[in-house]
Amino acid sequence: MPLQNRVTPTGKIIANTARGTFMGNRGILHDDTKTLGKARWKHKAWITCLLEFRGRYSDPMPKNRYTRLFFLDEAVALAVGHRPCYECRRADYNIYMDHWASAHKCPIPRAGQVDTILHSERINSKTRQQITTPMRLDELPNGAFVQLSKSTPPHLVYEDALYAFKNAVYAEPIKRPKGITVNTMTPQATLWVLQSGFTSDLHPSLQPS
């Protein structure tokens, strides 16, 4: 039976055998039986890591160590409020922070400053649910995730198309509608980073038309 450690763009953590292309850390969320408790994070430093780094990540739920969460790709990780890891993804972390400084018109920030801002934008403090923001679809950058309606899956924005998230892959693209407002999942601060030029590492199943 697959472990409950796969994160979707809506912020849910589900059981899925597919690992995707990135791993995440929010602290220890599992018990000795490798079952998640009620907590979905233990600190504000939600980071996105490589699947393998110096042989450290052989067990997805090691005893007394942080729970390894998995994402289809970086766009999904960014959508739920993660950022690149300083240690295993140092180059990507530096690029992300450079774009953050450019987008926010500020000095290059410390990780803790970014984590505090992201946490305020990714989670509603009362409901503890993912925050979404109504925005014009025309204005969203590549790598953003949106919800067209309550009955449709999340969609990735890429060029003039939208790609539905299907857990292990992206579905065939549809043309990006013009002139509509959608619920945007990706935190506002990260949207600015994407608009500034940061490029998400996307899953190979995305086939631009």
N, C-alpha and C positions, 0 to 999 in steps of 0.2 A: 504494500500500500504506500503511495507517495506521501511524503511529509507535507505539512501545511507551511510552505515557505516561498510560494510564488506570488509576487505582488502584481496587481493589475493597475491600469491607469486610474481607476476609481478609488484606489487606496485599499482595496480588499486584499487580504492574504489568503490564498487558496491552496489546495492540494493539487499539484500538477507534476507529472514526471519530467516535463521539459524544463531545462535550466535557463535557457536564454543565453545572452552574451555578457551579462554583468551580474555582480553580486553586491549586496548591500549590508550595512551594519547599523542597527539602532540599539544595540545592547542585548542582554540575555532575556529572551522572550519565552523560552521553552523550559520544561522541567526535565527530570531524569528519565521520563518515558518518551522524550522527544515530542511532547504535546505542548502547543501554545497555551499560555494562560490568557487572561483578559487584556493584559497590557500589549500595546502595539508599538511602544517605544519606551526606552528607559533613560534617554538623554536627547538633547536637541541636535547633536552632531550626526545627522543622517548622511552617511557617505556612500558613494558608489565605488566599488572595487573591481579589480580584475578577478576572473574566475580562479586563476592560479597565480601565486606569488611566493617564490622561494619555498615551495613545498608545504605551505602552511594550511591549505584549505581542503584537506582530504575528507573531513567529516562535516556535514552541513549543520549538525546540532551537537557539538561536543559538550561534554559535561563541564559546567562552570565556565564556559566560554560563550562569546556572543553568538546569537542565532544568525546563520547565513541566510539572507533573503536573496531571491533571484528575480531578475527582470528580463523581459524579452530583449530590451536594448536600452541605451542611455536615455532616449526620449521618454520612455516609461518611467525610468528612475527620476528624471527631472520633473515629470508631471506630478509626482507624488511628493516632491520637495527634497529630493536628495541632491548632493553635489559631488564632484570628483574628490577622491581620497588624496590626501597630501603625501602619503607614503608610497603606495603601490602605483599611483597615477600622477606622479609629481608634475610631469610636463602638462598634462591636461588640467590639473589643478591650477597651475600658474597661468595658463591661457584663460581659464574660466575667471580667475580673479582679475586678470588684466581687463577682460571685457566687462566685468562687474564695475571696475573703477571707471572705465570709459562710459558705460551706460548710465551709471548713477552720478557721474561727475564728482568723484571723490578720490582720495588717495587709495591705493591698493589696500583692501581691508584685511583684518585678521579673520581667521576661520570662525572664531566665536561670534564675531559681529554678524557675519553672513548667516550663521546658523540661527541666531536669534531672530533676524528678519524673516528668514524662510519659515521658521516655525510659526510666526505670527500670521503668515499668509497661507500655510498649508492646512492648518488644523483649527477648527472652531473651538475656542476654549470652553464653551458651554456644552456643545453636543459631542465634541471630540470626533467630529466627522470632517472629511475633506472639504475645504473651501473651494467653491467655484465662482467665477466672475463673469457676468455677461459682457461680451465684447463683440465688435464687428469682425466677422470672419475675414473680410478683405484685408484687415490690418494685422493679422497674425503671421508670425514668422514660421519658417520651416522648423519642424521639431516640436511645435506646440500640439497639445492634445485637447480635443473639444468633444462636447456631447451635443449632438444635433437635436435630440429629444430624449425623453425618459425611456422610450421603447427601443432606442437604437444603441448599438455598442459605441464605445469611445472611438474616435477617429483621429488619426495622425494627419496634421497639415504638412503637405510637401508640394512645393511649387503650386501648380493650378489644380491639384487633386487632393482627395481625402482617402485615407486608407484605414479600413475598419480593423480594430484590434481583435484577434481571434485566439488569444491565449498563447499559442505556440508560433503563430505566423501573422503576417498582414494579409488581408483579403484583397481581391482585385480592386483597383482604384475607381472612385467615382469623381466626376468633375466637381471642383470646388464651387459651390453656389455663390453668387454675388449678391451683395446688398442685404445680407441677413445677419442677425445677432445670434450668437451661440454661447453656451456655458463653457468657459475655458477652465480646464483643470490645472494647467501649468501655472505655478505661482507668478504673480505679476513681476516680482524682482527678477526671476529667471527669464521671463518673456523679454525683458529689457536686455538681458545678457545675450539671448538668442538674436534679438534685433540688432545688437551691436556687432554680431558676426561670429559668435561661438557656434561651432558646428557639432551637433549630436552625432554620436556613432550609432548608426541605424542597423537594424537586423537585415541580413541578406535577403529575406523574403520580400522586402520592399523592392518592387521592380517599377521604377519610374516609367510612365508611358511616353 
